[in-house]
Structure formats: structure tokens, C-alpha cells
Amino acid sequence: MAAAPDIKAKVYQAICDLSQQYGFARRDSIINVTGLKFSLVDEAVKSLREEDLTINRIKGGFFTPVKCFQEDPVSVTGLDDGRYKLECGDQVITFTPRAARMAVALLGGVALLHGRLHGEPLNHSLVPADQEPAR
């Protein structure tokens, strides 16, 4: 049985507030802040963790909210004079060729690190893996 939306909202807000203050929220602190019974808090936490995916469990009884970012569309346009326009949401940045190379080097490092952290193999080839010739 899923927790009532108002109870989940109250528990989620308590987790956010406690995490902002202490870095995490303990189950007993959530109970103290919300004034709800242990079983209601447990049910709300389970629902927030497993169904809504809005909180993380650090370890038994310790929780933090999931960090969410507003994702805006990103596009890059090459201009005739060699500059590049990077658009992200309502923001537009114009790069010189040198600044574009520096940004690519920095973001390329971030992309490699992200791939390593998430278990993606390092593929130096620009050819998709399914189209590589047999060896």
C-alpha cells in the first residue's frame, strides 16, 4: 500500500530540510520533525525511494534527497568566421576557435570521467561498436 501523497510530501520536505542542515536525514529525526508514526514514515520513505526515486538511502536509516537538475536543450552552431555559438536553454555563448578547443578539452575530460564512473568502456573509435569490422 502506497503512502498518502500528503504524508510523502511531509516526509520528503523533512528529509530535504534535515539534509540541508546536517548533510543527511536520520529516520528518528524525520519522525521527530514530522510527528508521524514510525510505520507511516517507513512507508513514505519506502515509496519515495522505490517508486518516486526522489531519495537515496546512504545506509540503514540515513537518507538524502536525490539531486535533480533542470535539463535544457543544448545545441552548437558553427559560424562562417570560425566561431561557435553554444545555446543552452535561453543562454547563448559565442566561442572563438581557441576557446572552443579549450572547452572541448575540459568537457572531454568530464565525459571520460563520467564514462569511467558509470562502467562504460573507453572506445577510441568514432565508428559505432556494432559497425566495427571483425578482427
C-alpha positions in Angstrom: 0.0 0.0 0.0 1.5 3.3 -1.1 1.8 6.2 1.4 -0.7 9.1 1.1 0.6 12.0 -1.0 0.4 14.5 1.8 2.4 12.2 4.1 5.0 11.6 1.4 5.3 15.3 0.8 5.7 16.0 4.6 8.4 13.3 4.9 10.2 14.4 1.7 10.3 18.0 3.0 11.6 16.9 6.3 14.4 14.9 4.5 15.3 17.9 2.4 15.4 20.2 5.5 17.4 17.9 7.6 19.8 17.1 4.8 20.4 20.8 4.2 21.1 21.3 7.9 23.1 18.1 8.7 24.0 16.6 5.4 21.6 13.7 5.8 18.3 12.8 7.5 18.0 10.1 10.1 14.8 8.1 10.5 14.3 9.1 14.1 14.9 12.8 13.2 12.3 12.5 10.4 9.8 11.1 13.0 10.5 13.9 15.4 10.2 16.6 12.8 7.0 15.3 11.2 5.3 14.0 14.3 4.2 10.9 12.3 4.3 7.3 13.5 7.2 5.1 12.7 5.2 2.9 10.3 3.9 5.9 8.3 7.4 7.4 8.0 8.8 4.0 6.9 6.0 3.5 4.3 6.6 7.0 2.9 10.4 6.5 2.8 10.0 3.2 1.0 7.7 4.8 -1.5 9.9 7.8 -2.0 12.9 5.5 -2.5 11.5 2.8 -4.7 8.6 4.3 -6.6 9.3 8.1 -6.8 13.1 7.7 -6.8 13.4 11.1 -5.0 15.6 10.0 -2.1 18.7 7.9 -1.6 19.5 5.6 1.3 23.1 6.2 2.5 22.8 3.3 4.9 20.1 1.9 7.2 18.1 4.8 8.5 20.1 7.6 6.8 18.6 9.4 3.7 19.3 12.3 1.4 17.2 13.8 -1.4 18.2 13.0 -5.0 19.8 16.0 -6.7 17.8 16.9 -9.7 18.8 19.4 -12.4 16.6 21.2 -14.9 17.7 19.8 -18.2 17.6 22.4 -21.1 18.2 21.6 -24.7 21.8 22.2 -25.9 22.9 23.0 -29.5 26.1 24.2 -31.1 26.2 26.1 -34.4 29.4 26.7 -36.4 29.6 30.2 -37.8 31.2 31.1 -41.2 34.0 33.1 -39.4 35.2 30.0 -37.4 33.4 30.9 -34.2 30.8 28.7 -32.5 27.5 29.6 -30.8 26.6 27.3 -27.9 22.9 27.5 -26.9 21.6 26.1 -23.6 18.0 27.0 -22.9 17.8 30.8 -23.0 21.6 31.3 -22.7 23.8 31.8 -25.8 27.6 31.9 -25.6 29.9 32.6 -28.6 33.3 30.9 -28.6 36.4 31.8 -30.6 38.1 28.7 -32.2 40.7 28.7 -29.4 38.1 29.0 -26.6 36.0 26.2 -28.3 39.1 23.9 -28.3 39.7 24.6 -24.6 36.1 23.9 -23.7 36.1 20.7 -25.7 39.2 19.6 -23.9 37.7 20.3 -20.5 34.3 18.7 -21.3 36.0 15.8 -23.0 37.7 15.0 -19.6 34.4 15.2 -17.9 32.8 12.9 -20.4 35.7 10.4 -20.0 35.4 10.5 -16.2 31.6 10.1 -16.4 32.0 7.0 -18.6 34.6 5.5 -16.3 32.5 6.1 -13.2 29.4 4.5 -14.9 31.3 1.5 -16.3 31.2 2.5 -20.0 34.2 1.1 -21.9 36.7 3.6 -23.3 36.2 3.5 -27.1 38.8 5.5 -29.1 37.0 4.7 -32.3 34.5 7.0 -33.9 32.8 4.0 -35.6 29.9 2.6 -33.6 30.8 -0.7 -31.9 28.1 -2.6 -33.9 29.6 -1.3 -37.2 33.3 -2.1 -36.5 35.0 -4.6 -38.8 35.6 -8.1 -37.5 39.1 -8.8 -36.2 
